Amino acid sequence: MNAQTWWYLARATGYVAWALVTTSVISGLLLSTRLTNGRPTPAWLLDLHRFVAGTAVAFTGLHIAGLVADNYVHFGVADVVVPFASGWRTGAVALGVIAMYLLAAVEISSLLMRRLPRHLWRTIHLSSYVAFWSATFHLLSAGTDAGHPASRVATALAIAAVVFLSLVRALSGRGRSHRTRPARSKEPQGAT
């Protein structure tokens, strides 16, 4: 195996994980805004949101494995699981660690959504904003390719989309629930 294979794996999976987190946040914002003019949210959008979030967790795991296996920077397990433990770009790596934990909390709470009180799930789920911003600043400050024009364009477009959709959501009110509940009838059951 090439000595740089793990380094390339860590870089590539880091970018893919960030892109998946970004896609998940954008699709989540699309689900919770009123951009569809009151029409029902397409089921494929919820499926996409769930799929990319789960896949982001997998690619984050691959990113961490690649970093630990690579011998260029010499990350130990503690460096990638304890914020501020890394001696290499300490703050930037800490942002990545924080984003990882938030991503895990959002994913686990989503898998347990039916067993959690709705307000608790919602509070945890809102931390996906912090995960997105932490991951984005991690990419911009720790990513060795962050200065590449394609990387700058991608992050600028992602930031613009998240900011725009966040403003739309904030200005349109609370947004729609992820689950549509049937309207309750005002008539007693059995009445015609």
CORMO-V367941 format. One record per pair of residues at least 12 apart in sequence whose C-alpha atoms are under 7 Angstrom apart, sorted by the first residue. I is the first residue (numbers start at 0). J is the second residue. D is the distance in Angstrom with one decimal. If there is no record, write none. Layout:
i:j:d
I:J:D
I:J:D
//
This chain:
i:j:d
5:65:5.0
5:66:7.0
5:68:6.2
5:69:4.9
6:65:6.5
6:66:6.8
6:69:5.6
8:65:5.7
9:62:4.6
9:63:7.0
9:65:4.4
9:66:5.4
12:58:5.6
12:59:6.9
12:61:6.3
12:62:5.0
13:59:6.6
13:62:5.2
15:58:6.8
16:55:4.8
16:58:5.1
16:59:5.5
17:134:6.5
19:51:5.5
19:52:6.6
19:55:5.2
20:52:6.3
20:55:5.8
20:131:6.5
21:131:6.5
21:157:6.7
22:51:6.9
23:48:5.0
23:51:5.7
23:52:5.5
24:127:7.0
25:161:6.1
26:44:6.6
26:48:5.5
27:48:6.2
28:164:6.2
28:165:6.9
30:177:6.7
31:168:7.0
31:174:4.8
31:175:4.7
31:176:6.4
31:177:6.8
32:167:6.8
32:168:5.0
32:174:5.0
32:175:6.3
33:174:6.6
53:106:6.8
56:102:7.0
56:103:6.9
63:79:6.8
79:96:6.2
80:96:5.9
81:96:6.8
82:96:5.8
82:97:6.8
88:141:6.7
91:137:5.0
91:140:5.6
91:141:5.3
92:137:6.5
92:141:6.5
94:133:5.1
94:134:6.6
94:137:5.4
95:133:6.4
95:134:5.6
95:137:5.3
97:133:7.0
98:130:4.4
98:133:5.4
98:134:5.5
101:126:6.5
101:127:6.7
101:130:5.6
102:127:6.7
102:130:6.2
104:123:7.0
105:123:6.0
105:124:5.2
105:127:6.6
108:120:6.1
//
